[in-house]
Amino acid sequence: MSRKAVLMVVVLLVLPMMAGCSGSEQPPTPGEQTQTSPEADSNVPATETNTETAGPQTTMGPTDERMESFQSELEDRGIMVQRIEHDGDRIDVWYRTIKRTRSHHLRTMDDFTDEYASLLRNGGTADRLEVRMLNGHGEPIGRFHIMRGWIESFDNGGMTERELENRTVETLEPSDPEFFR
């Protein structure tokens, strides 16, 4: 069985327990958001977090297994996801990095592009992926975004891989330009 298939089975078995279905409580409605504490993820070091920028560890709809898989795939690529929000039209991701090299940030942007494209090809519907980068202390250092239309244009042969990469890099707005040297 593939890793993705195992993950989907685990998600489908664990989600009802996480939704608070103890028999006396009603499960959250699809529009409600759930949160897990930062301590719940052993991959993330326990450090103080600026809650205005980093927020809780993960935020998403309780039955959105696509977002669970998306987060898992990003983490498999070594991206320290701190928070995900998905409202249907847009996905917002906050992640931490301690690396300061431009080449690392470019590879990370490519990883986000690849995983967002995979999400869309597998039924995802968000028109935009907004990514916020945080330093090791949880302070904002930059942001970038990727549009669904760019992925579709690439998939249809209207854009090369290099053009897709350039579009994404052009959206980079560093809060701390020194961090990206």
C-alpha positions as CSV (number, residue, x, y, z in Angstrom):
1,M,0.0,0.0,0.0
2,S,1.4,3.4,-0.9
3,R,2.3,6.0,1.7
4,K,-0.6,8.3,0.5
5,A,-3.1,5.4,0.8
6,V,-1.9,4.6,4.4
7,L,-2.2,8.3,5.3
8,M,-5.7,8.5,3.9
9,V,-6.8,5.5,5.9
10,V,-5.3,6.9,9.1
11,V,-6.9,10.3,8.5
12,L,-10.3,8.7,7.9
13,L,-10.0,6.7,11.1
14,V,-8.6,9.4,13.3
15,L,-10.7,12.4,12.2
16,P,-13.9,11.2,13.9
17,M,-12.1,10.8,17.2
18,M,-10.5,14.3,16.8
19,A,-13.9,15.8,15.9
20,G,-15.1,15.1,19.5
21,C,-17.6,12.4,18.6
22,S,-17.9,11.0,22.1
23,G,-21.6,10.4,21.7
24,S,-22.6,13.4,24.0
25,E,-21.2,16.1,21.7
26,Q,-22.1,17.0,18.2
27,P,-19.3,16.9,15.7
28,P,-18.2,20.4,14.3
29,T,-20.1,21.6,11.3
30,P,-18.1,21.7,8.0
31,G,-17.6,25.5,8.3
32,E,-16.1,25.3,11.8
33,Q,-12.4,25.4,12.3
34,T,-10.4,23.2,14.6
35,Q,-7.0,23.8,16.2
36,T,-4.3,21.6,17.5
37,S,-1.8,22.8,20.0
38,P,1.9,23.3,19.0
39,E,2.8,20.6,21.5
40,A,0.9,18.1,19.5
41,D,3.5,18.0,16.7
42,S,6.8,16.6,17.8
43,N,8.5,17.7,14.6
44,V,8.3,21.3,15.7
45,P,10.7,22.5,18.4
46,A,8.9,24.0,21.4
47,T,9.7,27.7,21.3
48,E,7.8,30.9,22.0
49,T,5.6,31.9,19.1
50,N,4.3,35.3,18.1
51,T,0.6,34.4,18.0
52,E,-0.2,37.4,15.8
53,T,1.9,36.0,13.0
54,A,2.3,32.3,13.6
55,G,-1.0,31.4,15.3
56,P,-1.8,27.9,16.3
57,Q,-0.1,24.9,14.8
58,T,-2.8,23.9,12.3
59,T,-6.1,25.4,11.4
60,M,-8.4,23.8,8.9
61,G,-11.9,22.3,8.4
62,P,-12.3,19.1,10.3
63,T,-13.0,16.9,7.3
64,D,-10.6,18.3,4.8
65,E,-8.3,15.4,4.2
66,R,-6.8,17.1,1.2
67,M,-5.4,19.8,3.5
68,E,-4.0,17.0,5.8
69,S,-2.3,15.4,2.8
70,F,-1.1,18.7,1.5
71,Q,0.5,19.5,4.9
72,S,2.0,16.0,5.2
73,E,3.6,16.3,1.7
74,L,5.1,19.7,2.6
75,E,6.5,18.3,5.8
76,D,7.9,15.3,3.9
77,R,9.9,17.9,1.9
78,G,11.3,19.3,5.2
79,I,9.0,22.3,5.4
80,M,8.1,23.1,9.0
81,V,4.4,24.0,8.6
82,Q,3.1,26.0,11.5
83,R,-0.4,26.8,10.4
84,I,-2.7,26.2,7.4
85,E,-6.1,27.9,6.8
86,H,-8.3,27.0,3.9
87,D,-11.5,28.9,3.0
88,G,-12.2,27.3,-0.4
89,D,-10.9,30.0,-2.6
90,R,-7.6,30.5,-0.9
91,I,-5.1,28.5,1.1
92,D,-2.8,30.3,3.6
93,V,0.3,28.6,4.9
94,W,2.7,29.8,7.6
95,Y,6.0,27.9,7.9
96,R,9.3,28.4,9.8
97,T,12.7,28.4,8.4
98,I,16.1,28.9,9.9
99,K,18.0,28.7,6.6
100,R,19.3,32.0,5.2
101,T,20.4,31.2,1.7
102,R,18.6,32.3,-1.4
103,S,19.0,28.9,-3.0
104,H,17.2,27.3,0.0
105,H,14.3,29.7,-0.4
106,L,14.1,29.2,-4.1
107,R,14.0,25.4,-3.6
108,T,11.3,25.8,-0.9
109,M,9.2,28.0,-3.3
110,D,9.5,25.2,-5.9
111,D,8.4,22.6,-3.3
112,F,5.3,24.7,-2.6
113,T,4.6,25.1,-6.3
114,D,4.9,21.3,-6.8
115,E,2.7,20.4,-3.9
116,Y,0.0,23.1,-4.8
117,A,0.0,21.8,-8.4
118,S,-0.5,18.2,-7.0
119,L,-3.3,19.4,-4.8
120,L,-5.1,21.0,-7.7
121,R,-4.6,18.0,-10.0
122,N,-6.2,15.8,-7.3
123,G,-9.3,17.9,-6.9
124,G,-8.2,20.9,-4.8
125,T,-10.2,24.0,-5.6
126,A,-8.3,27.0,-4.1
127,D,-7.6,29.8,-6.6
128,R,-4.5,31.0,-4.6
129,L,-1.9,29.7,-2.3
130,E,-0.5,32.4,0.0
131,V,2.7,31.5,1.8
132,R,4.1,33.3,4.8
133,M,7.6,32.7,5.9
134,L,8.6,32.9,9.6
135,N,12.1,32.8,11.1
136,G,13.1,30.4,13.9
137,H,11.5,32.8,16.4
138,G,8.2,32.9,14.6
139,E,8.7,36.5,13.3
140,P,7.6,37.2,9.7
141,I,10.4,37.3,7.1
142,G,8.5,37.3,3.9
143,R,5.6,36.0,1.8
144,F,4.9,34.9,-1.7
145,H,1.9,33.4,-3.6
146,I,1.0,31.1,-6.4
147,M,-2.1,31.3,-8.5
148,R,-4.2,28.4,-9.7
149,G,-4.3,29.9,-13.2
150,W,-0.5,29.7,-13.4
151,I,-0.6,26.0,-12.6
152,E,-3.4,25.4,-15.2
153,S,-1.4,27.4,-17.8
154,F,1.6,25.2,-17.1
155,D,-0.4,22.0,-17.3
156,N,-1.9,23.1,-20.6
157,G,1.5,24.0,-22.1
158,G,0.9,27.7,-22.0
159,M,3.7,28.3,-19.6
160,T,7.1,26.7,-19.2
161,E,8.4,25.4,-15.8
162,R,10.9,28.3,-15.8
163,E,8.1,30.9,-16.4
164,L,6.1,29.3,-13.6
165,E,9.1,29.6,-11.2
166,N,9.7,33.2,-12.3
167,R,6.1,34.2,-11.7
168,T,6.3,32.8,-8.2
169,V,9.6,34.4,-7.4
170,E,8.3,37.8,-8.6
171,T,5.7,37.7,-5.9
172,L,8.2,37.4,-3.1
173,E,7.9,40.3,-0.6
174,P,10.6,40.0,2.0
175,S,9.9,41.6,5.4
176,D,13.5,41.1,6.2
177,P,15.7,41.4,3.0
178,E,18.8,40.5,5.0
179,F,17.3,37.1,5.7
180,F,17.3,36.3,1.9
181,R,21.0,37.0,1.1
